[in-house]
Amino acid sequence: MSATSPQPGYPARSGGWVLPATLVGLIAFGVLEIWLLTQLAQAVGIGWTILILVAGTVLGAVLVRHEGRRAWKALNASFANGKLPTGELADTALILVGGVLLVVPGVISDVIGLLFLLPFTRPLARKVLAFFIARRMNKLGLSTTYARRDVTVISGETVDEPPDRERRDTGSSASGPIIIAGEIEDGK
């Protein structure tokens, strides 16, 4: 099968631009980090710049340990309660990525890592991440909804005209099915 023809059940790929764009983005990010580090070193000195980088790494290690433990407990509690741990999994992933970003020397990576690690900024990072993932899934034609287990489905049919009043009020199944009159509301 050729690289351009899609596999059955999968959407066609839109081209091979993602890998080169990612590579160019990573190179540009590295150049920007080096430029910012040199600007910081010129402003406050090399010693202070190194101290800031080491402090960021130590702070990252402490935060990863503390927040990682909390996220792991929340993930286990979610599994124990039989819930789908979407938020807990996202928090765990953000903590892992945030820790890696804090260990990597750089100013921008430290700021992004702190945004992922701090408990009061992580919900915002989770929402931004979920937005981009949902957008990408929609572009690929994948569903962003999941089946809920706590919903009871009652089979029935919709009729245009309500039956006569006596039959509806009696609820007797001898003359036919039980009919419930009402309106359907959109749950969104």
Secondary structure, 3 states (H helix, E strand, C coil): CCCCCCCCCCCCCCCCCHHHHHHHHHHHHHHHHHHHHHHHHHHHCHHHHHHHHHHHHHHHHHHHHHHHHHHHHHHHHHHHCCCCCHHHHHHHHHHHHHHHHHHCCCHHHHHHHHHHHCCCCHHHHHHHHHHHHHHHHHHHCCCCCCCCCCCCCCCCCCCCCCCCHHHHHHCCCCCCCCCCCCCCCCCC
